[in-house]
């Protein structure tokens, strides 16, 4: 029983670590937040867009693709609503509710957030722990308000999972918040130090890095890389450690080595694109993220970022990339990006795009976009 509990706990804290050790929520490296910081002002602004199934396309795809996307979106909306209901249904067993809560992490919206917030106060530790995983995609300020009470939860597994969720935002915390996290972080470190498997040790290195303990993190990454050069997350985390210290040249050199060993890993090129942006080598960054889209063509975020980086180089490629991102995901924020580039470059489908966006966006978002029209 103890072995089963330990394994389940490790799965939970690795899932919320943001390090992609178990695939993550969004299949992006831990540095996904950096991309948002770097390019989000380009298209994703503070807004209250509510996700729902989109009934029509902007006219940029042919009829079969339109039909497939509408069907996909409708199916996704139905499945999401089912998970929301299961997560809050106390007639279901704890394991079933927990699984639904973990699935909600993939589809953040208002209904998902309500289900997660309610579950964080559930009497079942299994459900509370799963709700922490479900809270993964929300902004740090919201997660802190929801999860900080669980730092003193009566159950070890809940405390550790909540700590793992929050500690990666250590640099964003106020001194008071950092002080509150000091004891829980020490408990998490002690737990991971007692685990000798590579996943636990990699997470421990990440915990050091998130708390700006660069040298202990680097020493552990170096050791892990000696043991296994085929784990892409070790390379990615080490690159993040360099970037966090402003050592972008070192990060780029490291990623080039990693790409030689793992040439088919899309996230290595994604990470390199971030690094090259910081080095102001934007054309090379665009080439790197283009490679990511080739290696992982169903990742809508790679296409979105490709659009951002390609726009100064080739408007047609950028526009097609934003369209592709929206075609894959159907996400309102990616529809926003399509409308944004349409309106700034007088695209023939501008009106159709704005009409579609108006179905899911508040009027001030549409007005803000129209103000960009030449």
Secondary structure, 3 states (H helix, E strand, C coil): CHHHHHHHHHHHHHHCCCCCCCCCCCCCCCCHHHHHHHHHHHHCCCCCCCCCCCCCCCCCCCHHHHHHHHHHHHHHHHHHHHHHHHHHCCCCCHHHHHHHHHHHCCCCCHHHHHHHHHHCCCCCHHHHHHHHHHCCCCCHHHHHHHHHHHHHCCCHHHHHHHHHHHHCCHHHCCHHHHHHHHHHHHHHHHHHHCCCCHHHHHHHHHHHHHCCCHHHHHHHHHHHHHHCCCCHHHHHHHHHHHHHCCCHHHHHHHHHHHHHHCCCCHHHHHHHHHHHHHCCCHHHHHHHHHHHHHHCCCCHHHHHHHHHHHCCCCHHHHHHHHHHHHHHHCCHHHHHHHHHHHHHCCCCCHHHHHHHHHCCCCHHHHHHHHCCCC
